[in-house]
Amino acid sequence: MQQISPADATKFDAAGQAQVQQALSTVQQAIAQGNPAAVRSPLQQAIAAVNQHSQQVSQRRAEWQRRKAEAEQQQGELIGSADCGSGG
């Protein structure tokens, strides 16, 4: 699994980031109880939250990059057509 930067986590899935933090907090509370069996369920939920968050961030970041590239291409085409039109 690839590490997600805090900036990307906030920018592309703030709600998911909050869910992961809550899930990890629940795991820490279960660990503090000292009962390994009590950790299993919160840990599974935390793993699921991290996986979902990671997927959301990756998908949304990829979509953002695609849109950015598309916008830059359109900007280049506009600038290019403006340069051609002013050469007289």
Disulfide bonds with the S-S distance in Angstrom:
none
